[in-house]
């Protein structure tokens, strides 16, 4: 009888742990494959309809691929190319051809003691830390990084009007691109099951970067970080 009670108690405790912990609900609008293979650059969601959502984080591309979208805790950084430079607006008035979002109330910090040399190493590290933090590996989740960039390669897209031939190389070359160093903030979304939806078909993550002066925000193509960066993962929430 005592053994039966112990087994029942253990089962209840275990099930309650799984019941109270959940990953933030990741939502996406549009899909990369629709842009790349169908040439569908139409607006899939208006940012104005999302701005009342508390603690909103998101990234994506504007309608007609006119620029990039980054939202950090409800504050938007809308990047466009004008006169050969990046211009940022904080107004949430545009439409997105692609957008992935999540609402995150609190984050847990995970210091990274070693330097990160490239995106492959970064994705491996994110996966390891996420599993250790109890995030479900089969569900998408957002993450943030704060640190010192040895090299952050970025681009802000400006797609030529009327061009219907889409390739990954053309997307990277379109608009403006470059490298930055120094203090940066990165927002990303990780998923092993959303390739060609909101991650590239060769990647498990989609990342955007913001420089310290908040004068540059764009899609992150590659990243090398010095030691002592910090990875932030969503803190488990209770239902």
C-alpha positions as CSV (number, residue, x, y, z in Angstrom):
1,X,0.0,0.0,0.0
2,X,2.8,2.4,0.9
3,X,4.5,1.6,-2.4
4,X,1.3,2.3,-4.3
5,X,0.9,5.7,-2.6
6,X,4.5,6.6,-3.4
7,X,4.1,5.7,-7.0
8,X,0.9,7.7,-7.3
9,X,2.5,10.7,-5.6
10,X,5.5,10.6,-7.9
11,X,3.3,10.4,-11.0
12,X,1.2,13.3,-9.8
13,X,4.3,15.5,-9.1
14,X,5.8,14.6,-12.5
15,X,2.6,15.4,-14.4
16,X,2.1,18.6,-12.5
17,X,5.6,19.8,-13.5
18,X,4.8,19.2,-17.1
19,X,1.4,20.8,-16.7
20,X,2.6,24.2,-15.2
21,X,5.6,24.7,-17.5
22,X,5.0,25.9,-21.1
23,X,6.9,27.5,-23.9
24,X,5.6,30.9,-25.2
25,X,3.2,30.5,-28.0
26,X,5.0,31.3,-31.2
27,X,2.9,32.7,-34.0
28,X,3.9,33.2,-37.7
29,X,2.3,35.0,-40.6
30,X,3.3,34.2,-44.1
31,X,6.1,31.8,-45.0
32,X,9.5,32.0,-46.7
33,X,8.5,29.3,-49.2
34,X,5.5,31.5,-50.3
35,X,7.9,34.4,-50.9
36,X,10.7,32.4,-52.5
37,X,8.7,29.9,-54.6
38,X,5.4,31.8,-55.3
39,X,6.7,35.4,-55.3
40,X,3.9,36.2,-52.8
41,X,5.1,39.5,-51.2
42,X,1.7,40.7,-50.0
43,X,1.0,41.9,-46.5
44,X,-0.1,39.0,-44.3
45,X,-0.6,41.0,-41.0
46,X,-0.7,44.6,-40.0
47,X,1.6,45.5,-37.2
48,X,-1.0,47.9,-35.9
49,X,-3.2,44.9,-34.9
50,X,-0.4,43.5,-32.7
51,X,0.9,46.6,-30.9
52,X,-1.4,46.2,-27.9
53,X,-0.1,42.7,-27.2
54,X,2.1,43.1,-24.0
55,X,5.7,42.0,-24.1
56,X,5.7,41.3,-27.8
57,X,8.8,40.1,-29.6
58,X,9.0,39.6,-33.3
59,X,11.0,39.7,-36.5
60,X,10.3,39.5,-40.2
61,X,10.1,41.4,-43.5
62,X,7.9,44.2,-44.7
63,X,5.2,43.8,-47.4
64,X,6.8,43.8,-50.9
65,X,10.1,43.1,-49.1
66,X,10.6,46.9,-48.6
67,X,12.6,46.4,-45.4
68,X,13.1,44.4,-42.1
69,X,11.0,44.2,-38.9
70,X,12.3,43.8,-35.4
71,X,10.2,44.2,-32.3
72,X,11.7,44.1,-28.8
73,X,9.3,44.1,-25.8
74,X,6.7,46.0,-27.9
75,X,9.1,48.6,-29.4
76,X,9.5,48.3,-33.2
77,X,12.6,48.9,-35.3
78,X,11.4,49.1,-38.9
79,X,14.4,49.3,-41.2
80,X,14.4,50.6,-44.8
81,X,17.1,51.5,-47.2
82,X,16.9,55.1,-48.4
83,X,19.7,57.1,-50.2
84,X,22.2,54.3,-49.6
85,X,21.7,54.1,-45.8
86,X,19.5,52.4,-43.3
87,X,16.6,54.4,-41.9
88,X,14.7,53.2,-38.8
89,X,11.2,54.0,-37.8
90,X,9.6,53.0,-34.5
91,X,6.0,53.3,-35.7
92,X,4.0,50.0,-35.9
93,X,2.0,51.0,-38.9
94,X,3.3,48.7,-41.7
95,X,2.3,45.4,-43.0
96,X,4.5,42.3,-43.0
97,X,5.0,39.7,-45.7
98,X,6.6,37.5,-43.1
99,X,6.4,37.8,-39.3
100,X,7.1,35.5,-36.4
101,X,6.2,36.6,-32.9
102,X,5.9,35.6,-29.3
103,X,4.9,37.2,-26.0
104,X,7.6,36.8,-23.3
105,X,7.0,38.1,-19.9
106,X,10.3,37.1,-18.4
107,X,13.7,35.7,-19.5
108,X,16.3,33.6,-17.9
109,X,20.0,34.5,-18.4
110,X,22.5,31.9,-19.5
111,X,26.1,33.3,-19.6
112,X,28.3,32.0,-22.5
113,X,31.9,31.9,-21.3
114,X,33.5,30.9,-24.6
115,X,33.6,32.9,-27.9
116,X,31.2,31.9,-30.7
117,X,32.8,31.7,-34.1
118,X,29.8,31.1,-36.5
119,X,26.1,30.4,-36.8
120,X,26.5,26.6,-36.7
121,X,28.2,26.8,-33.3
122,X,25.6,29.3,-32.1
123,X,22.7,27.1,-33.1
124,X,24.3,24.1,-31.4
125,X,24.8,26.1,-28.2
126,X,21.2,27.4,-28.2
127,X,19.9,23.8,-28.6
128,X,22.0,22.6,-25.6
129,X,21.0,25.5,-23.4
130,X,17.3,25.2,-24.3
131,X,17.2,21.5,-23.4
132,X,18.9,22.2,-20.1
133,X,16.4,25.0,-19.4
134,X,13.5,22.6,-19.9
135,X,12.2,24.0,-23.2
136,X,10.4,21.4,-25.4
137,X,12.8,20.6,-28.3
138,X,9.9,19.9,-30.6
139,X,8.4,23.4,-30.2
140,X,9.6,26.7,-31.6
141,X,10.9,29.3,-29.1
142,X,12.3,32.8,-29.1
143,X,15.7,33.7,-27.7
144,X,17.8,36.8,-27.2
145,X,21.5,37.4,-27.1
146,X,23.4,40.4,-25.6
147,X,27.2,40.6,-26.2
148,X,30.1,41.9,-28.1
149,X,30.2,41.1,-31.8
150,X,33.6,40.4,-33.3
151,X,31.7,40.4,-36.6
152,X,27.9,40.6,-37.2
153,X,27.0,40.4,-40.9
154,X,23.6,41.9,-41.6
155,X,21.4,43.0,-44.5
156,X,18.3,45.1,-44.9
157,X,16.3,44.0,-47.9
158,X,15.0,46.3,-50.6
159,X,13.5,44.1,-53.3
160,X,13.3,45.6,-56.8
161,X,9.6,46.3,-57.7
162,X,8.4,43.8,-60.4
163,X,11.2,41.3,-59.9
164,X,9.5,37.9,-59.7
165,X,12.7,35.7,-59.7
166,X,13.6,34.9,-56.1
167,X,16.7,33.2,-54.9
168,X,18.4,33.2,-51.5
169,X,21.5,34.8,-53.0
170,X,19.5,37.6,-54.5
171,X,17.6,38.2,-51.2
172,X,21.0,38.6,-49.4
173,X,22.4,40.9,-52.1
174,X,19.2,43.1,-52.5
175,X,19.2,46.3,-50.5
176,X,22.0,47.1,-48.1
177,X,24.4,44.9,-46.3
178,X,27.5,45.1,-44.2
179,X,29.3,44.1,-40.9
180,X,29.2,45.7,-37.5
181,X,31.3,45.1,-34.3
182,X,30.8,46.0,-30.7
183,X,27.8,45.7,-28.4
184,X,24.7,44.3,-30.0
185,X,21.3,42.8,-29.1
186,X,20.0,39.8,-31.1
187,X,16.5,38.4,-31.3
188,X,16.0,35.0,-32.8
189,X,13.5,32.2,-33.2
190,X,14.6,28.6,-33.0
191,X,12.8,25.7,-34.6
192,X,13.8,22.4,-36.1
193,X,10.4,22.0,-37.8
194,X,9.8,25.3,-39.6
195,X,12.4,25.3,-42.3
196,X,11.2,27.4,-45.3
197,X,8.5,28.8,-43.1
198,X,10.3,31.2,-40.8
199,X,13.8,29.8,-41.0
200,X,15.9,29.2,-44.1
201,X,15.9,25.6,-45.3
202,X,19.5,25.1,-44.1
203,X,19.0,26.7,-40.7
204,X,17.1,26.1,-37.4
205,X,17.0,29.8,-36.5
206,X,16.1,33.2,-37.8
207,X,17.9,36.2,-36.3
208,X,17.8,40.0,-36.4
209,X,20.3,42.3,-34.9
210,X,20.2,45.8,-33.3
211,X,23.4,47.9,-32.6
212,X,23.9,49.7,-29.3
213,X,23.1,53.1,-30.8
214,X,19.8,51.7,-32.2
215,X,20.7,53.2,-35.6
216,X,21.0,49.9,-37.3
217,X,18.6,46.9,-37.3
218,X,18.6,44.1,-39.8
219,X,18.6,40.5,-40.7
220,X,21.6,38.6,-39.3
221,X,23.4,36.5,-41.8
222,X,26.4,35.4,-39.8
223,X,27.7,36.1,-36.3
224,X,31.0,35.8,-34.4
225,X,30.8,36.8,-30.7
226,X,33.6,37.4,-28.2
227,X,33.5,35.5,-24.9
228,X,31.1,36.4,-22.1
229,X,27.9,37.0,-24.1
230,X,24.6,36.2,-22.5
231,X,21.9,34.0,-24.0
232,X,18.3,34.7,-22.8
233,X,15.7,32.1,-22.9
234,X,12.0,32.4,-22.0
235,X,11.4,31.6,-18.3
236,X,8.8,28.8,-17.8
237,X,5.4,30.1,-17.2
238,X,2.5,28.7,-15.3
239,X,-0.9,28.0,-16.8
